[in-house]
Amino acid sequence: MTLIYAIIDFILHIDEHLVEIIKTFEGWSYGILFLIVFVETGLVIFPFLPGDSLLFASGALATRGAFNFALLVIVFLTAAVLGDTVNYHIGKKVGTTISSRSFMGKLINQEKMAKAEGFFNKHGGKTIVIARFMPFIRTFIPFVAGASRMNYRYFLIYNVVGAVIWVGVCTTLGYFFGNIPIIKDNFSTVLLLIIFISVLPAIIGVVRGRMGK
């Protein structure tokens, strides 16, 4: 429970934590941001790390000169593309052999995995792009793509396109709107709204599925 509270606190006060990281690590802060995004997208057992909120908050801080915006975008793009690529290859290597009783199977949320598989089977390759904006789901989709033996060339195309759109939208919104007084003073509320909008497609999918039943 302590870990969960720490993660929630980090997400809701991510702007304050980023300022602390910058003060402590200075130029190495880019490496920390890279690592967070890479782990969230690249390791299927860490879907709870902040994604959208981290990009938005970093973009907002770039306006104040804390980050170089162009370098920030490059760091996030690289982390997102490499993360999904690693996740794909892990899925291709071990995805079809994982059982719910195995060590890996216990670490992976089987319910989220099942939803990701259903979403992937329904929407195909474009799921990789759409899932970028869906917390938790975006961590499982590359793994599912690999386990499903999706053609890597096509996966890479969707991977890059999705990363460009996701990073571009989230960091740009943060850069232009993150320091508007009403948003800056209600930063936690804005981040919650971003997270809600991100998971809205998944909520709609669940509601439609239950209505269909």
C-alpha positions in Angstrom: 0.0 0.0 0.0 2.9 2.4 0.7 4.1 1.9 -2.8 0.7 2.6 -4.3 0.4 5.8 -2.2 3.8 6.9 -3.3 2.9 6.4 -7.0 -0.3 8.3 -6.6 1.5 11.1 -4.8 4.1 11.2 -7.5 1.5 11.5 -10.3 -0.7 14.1 -8.5 2.3 16.2 -7.6 4.5 15.4 -10.5 5.4 19.0 -11.2 6.8 19.4 -7.7 8.7 16.1 -7.9 10.1 17.1 -11.3 11.4 20.3 -9.9 13.1 18.3 -7.1 14.6 15.9 -9.6 16.0 18.8 -11.7 17.5 20.5 -8.6 19.1 17.3 -7.5 20.3 15.7 -10.8 20.4 18.7 -13.2 21.4 17.5 -16.7 20.9 13.8 -15.6 17.2 14.6 -15.2 16.7 13.8 -18.9 18.1 10.3 -18.2 15.6 9.8 -15.4 12.7 10.9 -17.6 13.9 8.6 -20.3 14.1 5.7 -17.8 10.5 6.3 -16.5 8.9 6.3 -20.0 11.1 3.4 -21.2 10.2 1.2 -18.2 6.5 2.1 -18.4 6.3 1.2 -22.1 8.9 -1.4 -22.2 8.3 -3.7 -19.2 4.8 -5.2 -19.0 5.0 -5.5 -15.2 5.3 -1.7 -14.7 2.1 -0.3 -16.2 1.4 2.0 -13.2 4.2 4.5 -13.9 3.1 8.0 -15.0 3.0 8.6 -18.8 0.7 11.3 -20.0 1.0 13.3 -16.8 4.8 13.1 -17.0 4.9 14.4 -20.6 2.5 17.2 -19.8 4.3 18.3 -16.6 7.7 18.2 -18.4 6.3 20.3 -21.2 5.0 22.9 -18.7 8.4 23.1 -17.0 10.1 23.5 -20.4 8.3 26.8 -20.7 10.0 28.0 -17.5 13.4 27.0 -18.9 13.8 23.9 -16.7 14.1 21.7 -19.8 15.1 22.2 -23.4 11.8 21.5 -25.2 13.4 20.0 -28.4 15.7 17.8 -26.4 12.8 16.8 -24.1 10.8 15.6 -27.1 13.7 13.7 -28.5 14.3 11.9 -25.2 10.6 11.0 -24.8 10.3 9.8 -28.4 13.4 7.6 -28.1 12.2 6.2 -24.8 8.7 5.5 -26.2 9.9 3.8 -29.4 12.6 1.7 -27.7 10.2 0.8 -24.9 7.5 -0.6 -27.2 10.2 -2.3 -29.3 11.6 -4.1 -26.2 8.1 -5.0 -25.0 7.3 -6.4 -28.4 10.3 -8.7 -28.5 9.6 -9.8 -24.9 6.1 -10.7 -25.9 7.3 -12.5 -29.0 9.8 -14.5 -27.0 7.8 -15.5 -24.0 4.2 -14.3 -24.5 2.7 -17.5 -25.7 4.4 -19.6 -23.1 3.3 -17.6 -20.0 0.8 -19.4 -17.7 -1.2 -17.8 -14.9 0.7 -20.0 -12.4 4.2 -19.1 -13.6 6.3 -16.3 -11.9 5.9 -14.0 -14.9 2.2 -14.8 -15.1 1.7 -13.8 -11.5 3.5 -10.5 -12.1 1.4 -9.6 -15.1 -2.2 -8.5 -14.6 -4.1 -11.2 -16.4 -7.3 -9.2 -16.6 -5.6 -6.2 -18.2 -3.8 -8.6 -20.5 -7.1 -10.1 -21.6 -8.6 -6.6 -22.3 -5.5 -5.6 -24.2 -5.8 -8.8 -26.4 -9.5 -8.1 -27.1 -8.7 -4.5 -28.0 -5.9 -5.6 -30.2 -7.9 -8.3 -32.0 -10.7 -5.8 -32.6 -8.8 -2.9 -33.9 -5.6 -4.4 -35.3 -2.5 -2.4 -35.9 -4.1 1.0 -35.2 -4.5 -0.2 -31.6 -0.7 0.5 -31.1 -1.4 4.1 -31.9 -4.6 4.4 -30.0 -3.2 2.6 -26.9 -0.5 5.3 -26.5 -3.2 7.5 -24.9 -4.5 4.7 -22.6 -2.7 4.1 -19.3 -2.1 0.5 -18.5 -3.4 -0.7 -21.9 -0.4 0.9 -23.7 2.0 -1.2 -21.6 0.3 -4.4 -22.6 -0.4 -3.8 -26.3 3.2 -4.1 -27.6 3.5 -7.3 -25.5 0.4 -8.7 -27.1 1.6 -7.7 -30.6 4.8 -9.6 -30.1 3.0 -12.6 -28.6 0.6 -12.5 -31.6 3.6 -12.6 -34.0 2.6 -9.3 -35.6 4.9 -8.5 -38.6 7.7 -6.4 -37.0 7.9 -4.0 -39.9 4.2 -3.0 -39.5 4.6 -2.9 -35.8 7.5 -0.5 -36.0 5.6 1.8 -38.3 2.6 2.0 -35.9 5.1 2.2 -33.0 6.9 5.3 -34.4 3.7 7.0 -35.5 2.0 6.4 -32.2 5.0 7.7 -30.3 5.3 10.9 -32.4 1.6 11.7 -31.9 1.6 10.8 -28.1 4.7 12.7 -27.2 3.9 15.6 -29.6 0.4 16.1 -28.2 1.1 15.7 -24.5 4.3 17.7 -24.3 3.0 20.5 -26.6 -0.2 20.8 -24.5 2.0 21.1 -21.4 4.3 23.6 -23.1 1.5 25.9 -24.2 -1.1 25.4 -21.5 0.7 24.1 -18.5 1.6 27.5 -17.1 -1.7 29.3 -17.6 -2.6 30.5 -14.1 -5.9 28.6 -13.7 -4.2 25.4 -14.9 -1.0 26.0 -12.9 -3.1 26.6 -9.7 -5.2 23.4 -10.3 -2.4 21.2 -11.7 -3.5 18.1 -9.8 -7.1 18.4 -11.1 -5.8 18.9 -14.7 -3.6 15.8 -14.4 -6.6 13.8 -13.1 -8.6 15.1 -16.1 -5.9 14.0 -18.5 -5.8 10.6 -17.0 -9.6 10.3 -17.1 -9.6 11.3 -20.8 -6.8 8.8 -21.5 -8.8 5.9 -20.0 -12.1 7.1 -21.4 -11.9 4.8 -24.6 -11.3 1.8 -22.3 -14.3 2.8 -20.1 -16.5 3.2 -23.2 -15.3 -0.2 -24.4 -16.2 -1.9 -21.1 -19.7 -0.2 -21.1 -20.4 -1.2 -24.6 -19.3 -4.8 -23.9 -21.7 -5.0 -20.9 -24.5 -3.4 -22.8 -24.0 -5.9 -25.6 -24.3 -8.8 -23.1 
